[in-house]
Amino acid sequence: MKVGFVIGPYRSPEGHYGVKKNIDRAEEVALCLWKLGYAVFCPHKNTSFFSGSAPEEVFLEGDLELLRRADFAVTVKGWERSEGSINEVKLCKDRNIPLYHSEGVFTSFDELKKDKED
């Protein structure tokens, strides 16, 4: 089974409300991929509201390590405004991990846009 990784913003200047919206958007993409038959790692759901329980670097480095093990990654709309997401996209490009971009809910892999630089 192929493993996908969801890339998107987590933190938000809107506080907990904005974080919750970001988690919900990432969850939508993850669920779409699960429905298509992929195993999916969604860091937003894995460590939701863990901030303060361990140094932020632990979560950021852990996400990058799990991304290294993924077969492909899919971005959530708005990823380009997130420093963490930008680093994850860069890692995909550096390691030739196939990268796709979503605009929200999708029902087939064909609805995703393949990264131009892949």
N, C-alpha and C positions, 0 to 999 in steps of 0.2 A: 504494500500500500504506500502510495506517495504521501509525503508529509509537506504540508503548506505552513507558511508563517504569515501572520497578519502584521503589517506595518502601518502605524498611524499615530497621531498625537495622543498623548495621555494627559500631561499636565495642561492646565488652562488658567488664563488670567481671571476667569470667572469663578475661580475657587472650586469647591466640591460639585457645584451644579455643572460647571463646564467639564470637569473630569468625568462626571457621570454621563454626560452627552457623548464624550469621546469614547468611553467604554461601550456605550450602546451602539455607536457606529461601527466600532471594531467587531463587536459581537455579531452584528448583522452580516458582515463579510465572512466571518468565521462560520456562521451557520450555513450560509450559501455554499461554502466549500464542503462542509460536512455532508450536506444534502447531495452534493455531486460525487460523494464517495471518497473524499480525501480525509486523512487524519490531519488535524489542524492545531497548531499552537498559536494561541492568542494571548500575548503577554498582558494585555489589558485586563483580561479575566483572571489570569493566573495570579497576579499580584495586586488586584484591585484594592485600593485604599490601604496598602501596606506601608505607605510613606511614614517615615519616622521610626519604624520598627527595626530597620537596619539601614546602613549608609546607602544613599541613592546609587552609588557606584556599583554596589552588589547587584542591584536589580538591572542596571544598564549593561554591565558586563555579562550577567547571566543571560539576558535577552540576546546579546550578540553571540554568545556561545551556542545557544539553541538555534539561532538563525544559521550558523555555520553547518548545522546538521540537517537543515531543511532541504527538500528537493526543489522548492520554488517559494516565492513570496508574492503576496498581493498587498498593494497599498490601499489605504482608506482615503477617501477624498479629504484634502487638507493636509496631507502628510508633508507637503513642501514647506509648511510653516513650523515644523517641529524639528528641533536640533537632533533629538534622538532618532527620529524617522530618517532624517537626511543621512545620519551616520549608518543606519541600517541599509538604506538604499546603496550607499557607497560600498558597504561590505558585499552586497549582492553583486555589484559590478566588478569589484576586485576579485571575487571568488567565482565569477561566472555562474551565479545562482540565478536561474530564470526569474525575471521580475515582470509582474503584471500590475495594471492599475485599474481599480474599480471606481465607479461613480456612485456606488450604492448597492442596492439589492440586484442580484443577477440570478438567472436560472440555468445558464450554461457557461462553460469556460470561454466560448466564442464571444461572449459579451464583454470580456475583459480586454484591455488594450495591452499588447506586449510592449515592453519598454523599448524605445527606439535604439538605445545604445547597447542592447543585449546582443 
